[in-house]
Amino acid sequence: MSDKQRCQWCSTDPLYQAYHDTEWAVPNFDSDRLFEMIMLEGAQAGLSWITVLRKRENYRQAYDGFNPEKMARYSDNKLAKLRQNEGIIRNKLKIESARRNARAYLELREQGIEFSDFIWQFVDGQPLQNAPKNLKQVPASTDISEHMSKALKKAGFNFVGSTICYAFMQAAGLVNDHTHDCFRQLPCQKLAPKIT
């Protein structure tokens, strides 16, 4: 794997490289998976992504596989126990957002709105293709991530600021920000759904 040209951000860490090579910028249309992804992006706020990536399996265990129905029913006592869990980031507000965001997710569903449809509407169901020359050309946020952030907050979510939303868009494949020299740039571009 080391002979492949990758985006500069993923370093030489095998876990980071595997994430970069198989997940990042791959278009994802699964509502439950997207919920997990935006929860993890929110957990990352103020930290490096590799920190969260190393704790992802711990998060899956702690949050019942990111099952929104279970998470929405978490008691205050359960949230307090989660704050003692050394396998996750023990930030009180981030942990409380797990229940809040699960409830917001289910509220959308009750309104007949699938989370995937809600998220993908911001790019009209088609991944944006950027192919930046280098990391300096990759923005931290955009007008689209700002619109997404406002819509998610209005729907009851938190830890969904514009920068978090843009990182989520990159991770979930709403935008392909693999640099033009990265071996994953073209394959991810080809994963875009065909327009009928």
N, C-alpha and C positions, 0 to 999 in steps of 0.2 A: 504493500500500500504506500510505502514511503516514496516511491518514484513518481507518484501522481502529483500534479500541480493542483493545489487546493487554495481556497480563500485563506488569506493570511490569519484571520481571527482564530482558526481552529487549532493552531499550534501543532505540537507533536504528540499530544495526549491521545492515546488509543481510543478512549471513550469519546472524546471530542471529535476525533476523526471519523469514527463510526457514525456518530450523530450527523455530522456534516455530509458524509457519503451516502447515507440511506434515508435520512428524514428531512433535513432542513431544505426548505423550498419545494418539497414534494406536495402538490395540491391535495389537500385533505378535505373531504366533504362529509365526514362522519361527525354528527352533532356531539355525541358523547366524547369522542376523542378531542374535538375542538374545545370542549369545555375543560377537559384536563389540561390542554395546552395553554389556555388563557389563565387557568388557575396557577400553573407553574410559572408563567411569565410574570404574573402578579407577585408570586413568592420571590422572584428574582430581584424585584425593585431595590436598587441601591447596592446590589451584589453582582458578582460575575455569574454568567450563565453556567459555567462549569461547576460552580458550587451547587446549583440546583440540580444539574444533570447527575451529579454524584449521589444526590439524595432522592432521585426520582422514584426508585423502587420503594424507599421508605415512605414517601408521600403516598404511593399507591396503596400500601398497607394501612397507613394511618387514616386515609380518607376512603376506606372501603372501595378501593378501585375507582375512585372518583365517581361513585354512584350518586347522582344528584338527589334521588329520592331519599337515600339514607342520610346524606349530608344535610339535607334540608331539615331533617328531624333531630339534628344534634342538639343535645341539651347544653345548658350553660356548664354543667358538670363535665360533660364530654369535652367541651372546648377547653376547660381548665386542665383536664388530663392531657390534652394534645399539647398544651404549653409546657408540659413536663417531658415531652417526647424528644429525646436528643437526636433522633434520626431526621428531624425536619427543622426548618428555621422557626425558632420559638418566639416569633414576633406576635404579640397579642392581637394587633389589628389585622395582620395577615391571616392569622388563624380564624378570627371572627369572620373574615370575609368569605371563608369557605362555606359557612352556613348561609350567609347572605346571598352569595352568588349562586349557590345551588337553588335557593328559593326563587331568585330572579329568572334563572334558567327554566325552572318548572312553570313559572308564571307565563313566560313566553309560549311555552308548549300548550298551556291551558287556553291561550288566545289563538291557538292554531298555527303558531309560528315555530317552525323548526329552527334551532340555533344555527345550523349550517346555512339555511336560506338567509337568515338574519345577517350573518357575517359576510357571506359572499355577495350580498346585494351591493356592497360598497365598491366592488370592482366589476359589477355586472356579470358575475359568474365566471369571469375569465382572469387568470393570473396576469399581473402586470410583468412585462419582461424588460429588465433594466440593463443587464450586462455592464455594470460599472467597470471602469478601467482599474480602479483601486479602491481601497477602503475609504479614502477621503471623499469619494463621490457617493458614498452610501449615506443617506440622510438618517437622522435619529428619529424623525417624525415627518409627516407630510400632511397636506390638507385632508387627504382621505383618512389617515389614522386619527386626525382630529375629529372628523365627522363620526367615525366609528366610536371613539371615546365618548363623545357627547351622547350618542344614541344608546350606548351600553349603560352609561350613568343614568340616563333617563329611564331605562328599563329596570334600574335597581341594582346594577353591578357596582362594585368598587375595586380599587387597585387596577383600574383600566384607563390610566392616563394615556395621552397621545403617544408617548415614547414606548410604553408597554404595548400598546395596540400595534405600533409599527413592528416591534420585535415579534409579536404574535403573527402578524401578516407574513413576515419573512419565514417564520418557522412552519406555518401552516400552508405555505405555498400560494398565498394570495399575491405575493410578489416574489419574483425570482431575482435575488440580489447576488447570486454567485458572480464573482468577477469574470470578465470576458476570457481570462486565461485559465480559469478553473475547469477541471475535467467534468464537473457536474453541471456547468452552465447549460450546455446544449441538451443533455438528457432531461433536465428538469423542464426546459422549454418545451420539449416534445411531449411532456406529460399533461400539458394543458388540454382540457376537454375540447373535442372538435365542435365547432359551431355548426349547428344544423339549420 
